[in-house]
């Protein structure tokens, strides 16, 4: 059944298909709104659950959205009793903010055109995110702005010093703007060469950036996997752009490809929590499921003398969502042992943002590359 929204405009009942990347249900009550509506009224209606279908000019919609955001932010999340409680309070506050601001809607016409005064041409950006148009479609303005921003990032690309080239993220695929994990993979010592061609697996490849780094480092064949169709398309696009189609195969949807590899690399989502959008799947891993599946399957996928590289932030540990002991126990239970660990400090601006409710944890965050082997002998690194 297709979700639809319904509203009345100039005494005529209208409807349109509803789309939400965060799987938000279609709003039950929708009213028209334009430049005459002030932020106080819009904020109140949105908090009450009423969606506002914008019919004014596009800059006015963006201005109203910013004003609504300022009103929501007047009530910051309260400090928790411990880091984990603070994190959950923060996530609840962010969820409330997303729901309220997500009730300011726009209508995409049957060709993805935005029929508002002074509106940009969003047709190509929407086609990249949503595919070919299939009739009028209502989306939240916040989502549309994300689509526009993703199109700009896709066109411009993200400079990756380890590659000496740009990687072009697609909509809904986590962008390699945090270069620490890329640097770790670019600098870690490769396993000792085995006879014949060396093979590596890149699990959860996303944009394909780590697969490209491994190929540029001399790995003869890299097999990159992902469970998301957008990520698979994005990785294939970047492999083609970088001239690596003969060295990197992108397959899926899957976690592990067939066979064994001399090197298996994975940069799983770092926080064991539920994502609320496709993009957040690069950050949040419900119950740590992907981390568990990677570790449990790793030993059987390593060639003799092979290594698994697990790139993981300790932010979950600093937030009280997972302990170092739990991670080490999981590694040992999977029949793996730790060869070495290389650490790096984050360089992103949020680590220095003292206004961030999670600043204490972010400021101390360390990202590590764990070199693992599956030879059956265990040695625990001290935390």
C-alpha positions in Angstrom: 0.0 0.0 0.0 1.4 3.4 -1.0 1.5 6.0 1.7 -0.3 9.2 0.9 -0.9 12.6 2.4 -4.1 14.6 2.0 -4.8 18.3 2.3 -7.2 20.9 1.1 -6.1 23.7 -1.2 -8.4 26.5 -2.6 -11.4 24.4 -1.5 -10.2 21.4 -3.4 -9.1 18.1 -1.8 -5.7 17.0 -2.9 -3.3 14.1 -2.2 0.2 13.1 -3.0 2.5 10.1 -2.4 4.5 10.4 0.8 8.2 9.5 1.0 10.4 9.5 4.1 14.0 8.2 4.2 13.7 7.8 7.9 10.5 5.7 7.4 8.4 8.3 9.2 4.7 7.6 8.8 2.6 10.0 6.6 1.2 12.9 8.7 -2.4 12.5 9.5 -3.2 16.3 9.4 -1.7 18.5 6.7 -2.4 22.2 6.2 -1.1 24.7 3.7 1.5 27.3 4.9 3.2 30.2 3.2 5.1 33.4 3.9 2.4 34.7 6.2 3.0 32.0 8.8 5.3 33.0 11.6 7.8 30.7 13.4 5.9 30.6 16.7 2.7 29.3 15.0 4.7 26.9 12.8 6.6 25.5 15.8 3.4 25.1 17.8 1.5 23.3 15.1 4.5 21.0 14.3 4.9 20.1 18.0 1.2 19.2 18.0 1.7 16.9 15.1 0.3 19.0 12.2 2.4 19.0 9.0 2.8 22.2 7.1 2.8 21.9 3.3 4.8 24.9 2.1 3.3 27.0 -0.7 5.3 30.2 -0.3 8.7 30.9 -1.8 11.7 28.6 -1.3 14.0 31.0 0.7 11.1 31.7 3.0 10.7 28.0 3.7 14.4 27.7 4.6 14.2 30.8 6.8 11.1 29.4 8.6 12.9 26.0 9.1 15.9 27.8 10.7 13.6 29.8 13.0 11.7 26.6 14.1 15.1 24.9 14.8 16.1 27.8 17.1 12.9 27.3 19.0 13.4 23.6 19.4 17.0 24.2 20.5 15.9 26.5 23.4 15.3 23.3 25.4 18.6 21.3 25.2 18.8 17.8 26.4 19.3 17.5 30.2 22.6 16.1 31.5 22.3 12.4 32.2 23.4 10.7 35.4 26.2 8.9 33.5 27.6 9.0 29.9 25.2 6.4 28.6 22.2 8.3 30.0 23.5 11.5 28.5 23.8 9.8 25.2 20.2 8.5 25.3 18.9 11.9 26.3 20.8 13.4 23.4 19.4 10.9 21.0 15.9 11.5 22.3 16.3 15.3 21.9 17.7 14.8 18.3 14.8 12.6 17.5 12.3 15.2 18.8 14.0 17.9 16.8 13.9 15.8 13.6 10.2 15.0 14.0 9.2 18.6 14.6 11.3 20.0 11.8 10.3 17.1 9.5 6.7 18.4 9.6 7.5 21.3 7.2 6.8 19.7 3.8 7.3 20.5 0.2 5.7 18.9 -2.9 7.8 17.6 -5.8 5.8 17.6 -9.0 5.6 14.6 -11.3 9.0 15.4 -12.9 10.7 16.0 -9.5 10.3 19.8 -10.1 9.9 22.0 -7.0 7.1 24.5 -8.0 7.9 27.3 -5.6 9.0 30.8 -6.2 12.8 31.2 -6.3 13.3 27.5 -5.9 16.4 25.8 -7.3 16.3 23.1 -10.0 16.3 20.0 -7.8 15.3 17.5 -10.5 18.8 15.9 -11.0 19.4 15.8 -7.3 16.1 14.1 -6.7 16.6 11.6 -9.5 19.9 10.6 -8.0 18.3 10.1 -4.6 14.9 8.7 -5.5 15.2 7.3 -9.0 12.9 8.2 -11.9 9.9 10.3 -10.9 6.5 8.5 -10.6 4.0 11.2 -9.9 3.8 14.0 -7.3 5.6 13.2 -4.0 5.6 15.0 -0.7 8.8 15.1 1.3 10.1 17.0 4.3 12.1 20.1 3.6 14.9 18.8 5.8 15.1 15.7 3.7 15.1 17.7 0.5 17.9 19.9 1.7 19.8 16.7 2.5 19.2 15.5 -1.1 20.5 18.8 -2.5 23.5 18.8 -0.3 24.3 15.2 -1.2 24.1 16.1 -4.9 26.6 18.9 -4.4 29.0 16.6 -2.5 28.6 14.0 -5.2 29.5 16.5 -7.9 32.4 18.0 -6.0 33.7 14.9 -4.3 35.7 14.6 -1.1 39.5 14.9 -1.3 41.2 11.8 0.2 45.0 12.5 0.7 45.7 8.8 1.0 44.5 8.3 -2.6 45.7 11.6 -4.0 42.2 11.8 -5.5 38.6 12.6 -4.7 35.9 10.1 -3.7 32.3 11.0 -4.7 29.7 9.9 -2.1 26.1 9.3 -3.2 23.0 10.2 -1.3 22.5 7.9 1.7 26.1 6.7 1.7 28.4 7.7 4.5 31.0 10.2 3.3 34.7 9.7 4.2 35.0 13.2 5.7 36.6 11.7 8.8 40.0 10.8 7.4 41.4 9.1 10.4 40.2 5.6 9.6 41.4 6.0 6.0 44.9 7.0 7.2 45.0 4.0 9.5 44.4 1.6 6.6 46.8 3.5 4.4 49.6 3.2 6.9 49.2 -0.1 8.6 51.8 -2.8 7.6 50.4 -5.2 5.1 50.5 -9.0 5.9 53.6 -10.8 4.7 53.2 -11.5 1.0 51.9 -15.0 0.2 52.8 -17.0 -2.9 50.7 -15.8 -5.8 48.2 -12.9 -6.0 47.1 -11.3 -2.8 43.4 -10.9 -2.2 41.7 -8.5 0.3 38.0 -8.2 1.3 36.6 -4.8 2.2 33.4 -5.5 4.2 30.7 -2.7 4.3 32.6 -0.7 1.7 30.3 2.3 1.5 31.9 4.7 -1.0 34.6 2.1 -1.8 37.3 4.3 -0.3 39.1 1.6 1.7 39.0 -0.8 -1.2 40.6 1.8 -3.4 43.3 2.5 -0.8 44.1 -1.3 -0.6 44.3 -1.5 -4.4 46.6 1.5 -4.6 48.8 -0.1 -1.9 49.4 -3.1 -4.2 46.8 -5.7 -3.3 46.2 -7.6 -6.5 42.5 -8.2 -6.1 40.1 -6.5 -3.7 36.5 -7.7 -3.2 34.3 -5.0 -1.7 30.9 -5.8 -0.3 27.9 -3.9 1.1 24.3 -4.7 2.0 22.9 -1.4 0.6 22.1 -0.9 -3.0 23.0 2.8 -2.9 26.4 1.9 -1.4 27.0 -0.7 -4.1 26.2 1.8 -6.8 28.4 4.4 -5.2 31.4 2.1 -4.7 31.2 0.9 -8.4 31.0 4.6 -9.5 34.1 5.5 -7.5 36.0 2.4 -8.6 35.4 3.4 -12.2 36.3 7.0 -11.6 39.6 5.9 -10.0 40.5 3.5 -12.8 40.5 0.5 -10.6 37.8 -1.7 -12.3 40.4 -4.3 -13.1 41.5 -4.5 -9.4 38.4 -4.0 -7.3 35.2 -6.1 -7.6 32.1 -4.7 -5.8 29.6 -7.4 -4.9 26.5 -7.7 -2.8 24.2 -7.4 -1.1 26.3 -9.4 1.4 28.7 -9.1 4.3 31.3 -11.7 3.4 32.1 -12.7 -0.2 32.9 -16.3 -1.1 36.3 -17.7 -0.5 39.2 -16.6 1.7 41.5 -13.6 1.7 45.0 -12.6 2.9 43.5 -9.4 4.4 39.9 -8.7 5.5 39.2 -5.0 6.4 36.1 -3.7 8.0 35.1 -0.3 9.4 31.7 -1.1 11.0 29.4 1.5 12.5 30.8 2.5 15.8 27.8 3.0 18.1 25.4 0.2 19.1 22.2 2.1 18.7 19.3 2.3 16.2 19.8 4.5 13.1 16.9 6.8 12.1 17.9 7.2 8.5 19.9 5.5 5.7 22.8 7.8 6.3 22.9 7.0 10.0 23.5 3.3 9.2 27.1 4.3 8.8 27.3 5.4 12.4 24.8 3.3 14.3 24.7 -0.5 14.5 21.7 -1.8 16.5 22.9 -4.1 19.2 26.4 -4.2 17.6 25.0 -6.7 15.2 27.4 -6.0 12.3 30.5 -5.9 14.6 29.4 -9.3 16.0 28.8 -10.8 12.5 32.2 -9.6 11.2 34.1 -11.0 14.2 32.2 -14.3 14.2 32.8 -14.9 10.5 36.3 -13.6 10.2 38.5 -16.6 11.2 36.8 -18.8 8.5 37.5 -16.2 5.8 41.2 -15.7 6.4 43.8 -17.4 4.3 46.7 -19.0 6.2 48.8 -16.2 7.7 46.1 -13.7 6.8 44.9 -10.8 9.0 41.7 -9.0 9.8 41.8 -5.3 10.3 39.0 -4.0 12.4 38.8 -0.2 12.5 36.8 1.0 15.5 36.3 4.1 17.5 36.2 3.8 21.3 33.4 6.4 21.5 30.9 3.6 22.5 33.2 2.7 25.4 33.5 6.3 26.5 29.7 6.7 26.4 29.1 3.5 28.4 27.5 1.6 25.5 30.1 -1.1 25.4 33.2 -1.9 27.4 36.7 -2.8 26.2 36.4 -6.1 28.1 33.3 -6.9 26.1 35.1 -6.2 22.8 38.1 -8.3 23.8 35.9 -11.2 24.9 34.0 -11.1 21.6 37.3 -11.2 19.7 38.5 -14.2 21.7 35.1 -16.0 21.4 35.4 -15.7 17.7 38.7 -17.7 17.7 40.8 -14.6 17.0 43.8 -13.1 18.6 45.1 -9.5 18.6 48.5 -9.0 16.8 48.7 -5.3 17.3 46.6 -2.1 17.7 47.3 1.3 16.2 45.6 4.4 17.6 44.8 7.8 16.1 43.1 10.9 17.6 40.1 12.4 15.8 40.6 15.6 13.8 36.9 16.5 13.2 35.5 19.8 14.6 33.0 18.1 16.9 35.9 16.9 19.1 36.6 20.6 20.0 32.9 21.7 20.3 32.5 22.4 24.0 28.8 23.1 23.4 28.2 19.5 22.3 26.4 17.6 25.1 28.7 14.7 24.4 31.9 16.8 24.3 33.7 15.0 27.1 33.4 11.6 25.3 34.2 13.1 21.8 37.2 15.0 23.1 38.8 11.8 24.4 37.8 9.6 21.5 40.4 7.3 20.0 40.1 5.4 16.7 42.0 2.1 16.5 43.0 -0.3 13.8 43.0 -3.8 15.4 45.2 -6.3 13.6 43.6 -9.7 14.2 44.6 -13.2 13.2 42.7 -16.5 13.4 45.5 -18.9 14.3 43.8 -20.0 17.5 46.2 -18.5 20.0 45.0 -15.7 22.2 46.7 -12.7 23.6 44.8 -9.9 25.2 46.1 -6.3 24.8 45.7 -4.3 27.9 43.0 -1.6 27.6 
